[in-house]
C-alpha cells in the first residue's frame, strides 16, 4: 500500500490514517466556498458565460460568483477562456481535474439515498 492512500485503522473506533485526514482537509480548503459545489455542477452540464452562470445559480451576487470562480480557476478545477470581442466575452468550463471530482458528487448522492431517511 502506498503511503498516501487512505486506509481505516482498526482500533476501538475506526480512524483514518493521518495522511488521509490531511488530504481530505486540504481538498475541503479549496472547496470550502458557499457556492463552489453549485458552480461546479453547473459547469459540468456545459460551459457558461458569467451572467448565464449567475442566472442559473439564482442570481448569485457578482462578488460571490467572482470569488468562487477565481478560487476554482486557481486550483485548476475550471478554465476561464477570454474571447476578443467587443465587449470581451468570458466563458467558464470544467477542466479534466474538475470532471474527475464529479465521482465524489455521485458518491455523495449514493450515500444520501442510502442513509438519509426522512425525519418522522
C-alpha positions as a LaTeX table, in Angstrom:
\begin{tabular}{lrrr}
\hline
Residue & $x$ (\AA) & $y$ (\AA) & $z$ (\AA) \\
\hline
Unk1 & 0.00 & 0.00 & 0.00 \\
Unk2 & 1.27 & 3.48 & $-0.86$ \\
Unk3 & 1.79 & 5.93 & 1.97 \\
Unk4 & $-0.72$ & 8.46 & 0.62 \\
Unk5 & $-3.64$ & 6.01 & 0.37 \\
Unk6 & $-6.46$ & 6.15 & 2.89 \\
Unk7 & $-6.92$ & 3.04 & 4.96 \\
Unk8 & $-9.07$ & 2.69 & 8.05 \\
Unk9 & $-7.03$ & 1.86 & 11.14 \\
Unk10 & $-8.51$ & $-0.84$ & 13.32 \\
Unk11 & $-8.79$ & 0.26 & 16.94 \\
Unk12 & $-11.56$ & 0.88 & 19.44 \\
Unk13 & $-13.07$ & 3.27 & 16.92 \\
Unk14 & $-12.34$ & 3.15 & 13.22 \\
Unk15 & $-9.99$ & 6.04 & 12.37 \\
Unk16 & $-8.45$ & 7.13 & 9.12 \\
Unk17 & $-4.74$ & 7.25 & 8.61 \\
Unk18 & $-3.33$ & 10.75 & 9.28 \\
Unk19 & $-2.33$ & 11.13 & 5.59 \\
Unk20 & $-5.94$ & 10.56 & 4.58 \\
Unk21 & $-7.24$ & 13.15 & 7.04 \\
Unk22 & $-4.68$ & 15.68 & 5.83 \\
Unk23 & $-5.64$ & 15.06 & 2.19 \\
Unk24 & $-9.34$ & 15.49 & 2.94 \\
Unk25 & $-8.63$ & 18.66 & 4.89 \\
Unk26 & $-6.61$ & 20.14 & 2.01 \\
Unk27 & $-9.32$ & 19.36 & $-0.54$ \\
Unk28 & $-12.02$ & 20.84 & 1.67 \\
Unk29 & $-9.96$ & 24.04 & 1.99 \\
Unk30 & $-10.31$ & 24.88 & $-1.69$ \\
Unk31 & $-13.85$ & 23.56 & $-1.92$ \\
Unk32 & $-14.98$ & 25.48 & 1.15 \\
Unk33 & $-16.78$ & 28.35 & $-0.56$ \\
Unk34 & $-20.54$ & 28.61 & $-0.18$ \\
Unk35 & $-21.21$ & 28.35 & $-3.94$ \\
Unk36 & $-18.33$ & 26.12 & $-5.01$ \\
Unk37 & $-20.23$ & 22.85 & $-5.44$ \\
Unk38 & $-23.12$ & 24.53 & $-7.23$ \\
Unk39 & $-20.79$ & 26.30 & $-9.66$ \\
Unk40 & $-19.03$ & 23.01 & $-10.43$ \\
Unk41 & $-22.31$ & 21.19 & $-11.02$ \\
Unk42 & $-23.48$ & 23.95 & $-13.40$ \\
Unk43 & $-20.23$ & 23.81 & $-15.37$ \\
Unk44 & $-20.38$ & 20.01 & $-15.53$ \\
Unk45 & $-23.56$ & 20.50 & $-17.60$ \\
Unk46 & $-21.95$ & 22.84 & $-20.15$ \\
Unk47 & $-19.51$ & 25.75 & $-20.50$ \\
Unk48 & $-21.17$ & 29.02 & $-19.48$ \\
Unk49 & $-20.61$ & 32.74 & $-19.53$ \\
Unk50 & $-20.55$ & 34.70 & $-16.28$ \\
Unk51 & $-24.11$ & 36.10 & $-16.43$ \\
Unk52 & $-25.57$ & 32.81 & $-17.66$ \\
Unk53 & $-23.93$ & 31.06 & $-14.73$ \\
Unk54 & $-25.14$ & 33.75 & $-12.31$ \\
Unk55 & $-28.75$ & 33.40 & $-13.54$ \\
Unk56 & $-28.60$ & 29.60 & $-13.35$ \\
Unk57 & $-27.49$ & 29.90 & $-9.74$ \\
Unk58 & $-30.45$ & 32.08 & $-8.77$ \\
Unk59 & $-28.88$ & 35.48 & $-9.38$ \\
Unk60 & $-25.96$ & 34.93 & $-7.02$ \\
Unk61 & $-24.26$ & 38.24 & $-6.28$ \\
Unk62 & $-21.41$ & 39.24 & $-8.57$ \\
Unk63 & $-18.71$ & 39.33 & $-5.89$ \\
Unk64 & $-19.61$ & 35.88 & $-4.55$ \\
Unk65 & $-19.53$ & 34.34 & $-8.00$ \\
Unk66 & $-16.32$ & 36.15 & $-8.97$ \\
Unk67 & $-14.53$ & 34.97 & $-5.82$ \\
Unk68 & $-15.74$ & 31.39 & $-6.35$ \\
Unk69 & $-14.66$ & 31.35 & $-9.99$ \\
Unk70 & $-11.22$ & 32.76 & $-9.17$ \\
Unk71 & $-10.70$ & 30.16 & $-6.46$ \\
Unk72 & $-11.73$ & 27.30 & $-8.76$ \\
Unk73 & $-9.55$ & 28.63 & $-11.57$ \\
Unk74 & $-6.58$ & 28.97 & $-9.20$ \\
Unk75 & $-6.98$ & 25.29 & $-8.26$ \\
Unk76 & $-7.38$ & 24.28 & $-11.92$ \\
Unk77 & $-10.93$ & 22.96 & $-11.42$ \\
Unk78 & $-12.32$ & 25.30 & $-14.07$ \\
Unk79 & $-10.94$ & 27.01 & $-17.15$ \\
Unk80 & $-11.51$ & 30.68 & $-18.00$ \\
Unk81 & $-11.41$ & 31.48 & $-21.70$ \\
Unk82 & $-11.46$ & 35.08 & $-22.93$ \\
Unk83 & $-12.77$ & 35.81 & $-26.44$ \\
Unk84 & $-11.56$ & 39.04 & $-28.11$ \\
Unk85 & $-14.98$ & 40.53 & $-28.81$ \\
Unk86 & $-16.42$ & 43.95 & $-28.01$ \\
Unk87 & $-17.26$ & 43.80 & $-25.20$ \\
Unk88 & $-14.93$ & 40.98 & $-24.13$ \\
Unk89 & $-16.68$ & 37.62 & $-23.74$ \\
Unk90 & $-15.53$ & 35.24 & $-21.00$ \\
Unk91 & $-16.60$ & 31.61 & $-20.84$ \\
Unk92 & $-16.02$ & 29.19 & $-17.99$ \\
Unk93 & $-15.72$ & 25.44 & $-18.44$ \\
Unk94 & $-14.81$ & 22.48 & $-16.29$ \\
Unk95 & $-11.29$ & 21.01 & $-16.58$ \\
Unk96 & $-10.41$ & 17.31 & $-16.59$ \\
Unk97 & $-9.44$ & 17.73 & $-12.95$ \\
Unk98 & $-12.89$ & 19.16 & $-12.24$ \\
Unk99 & $-14.62$ & 16.38 & $-14.19$ \\
Unk100 & $-12.77$ & 13.80 & $-12.11$ \\
Unk101 & $-14.31$ & 15.34 & $-8.98$ \\
Unk102 & $-17.79$ & 14.51 & $-10.31$ \\
Unk103 & $-17.21$ & 10.98 & $-8.97$ \\
Unk104 & $-17.29$ & 12.48 & $-5.48$ \\
Unk105 & $-20.69$ & 14.04 & $-6.23$ \\
Unk106 & $-22.01$ & 10.66 & $-7.36$ \\
Unk107 & $-20.79$ & 9.06 & $-4.12$ \\
Unk108 & $-22.38$ & 11.82 & $-2.03$ \\
Unk109 & $-25.65$ & 11.23 & $-3.87$ \\
Unk110 & $-25.37$ & 7.45 & $-3.34$ \\
Unk111 & $-24.67$ & 7.96 & 0.38 \\
Unk112 & $-27.62$ & 10.34 & 0.78 \\
Unk113 & $-30.02$ & 7.92 & $-0.90$ \\
Unk114 & $-28.83$ & 5.07 & 1.29 \\
Unk115 & $-28.63$ & 6.83 & 4.65 \\
Unk116 & $-30.79$ & 9.95 & 4.62 \\
Unk117 & $-34.22$ & 8.91 & 5.72 \\
Unk118 & $-36.96$ & 11.48 & 6.37 \\
Unk119 & $-37.35$ & 12.56 & 9.99 \\
Unk120 & $-40.62$ & 11.29 & 11.41 \\
\hline
\end{tabular}
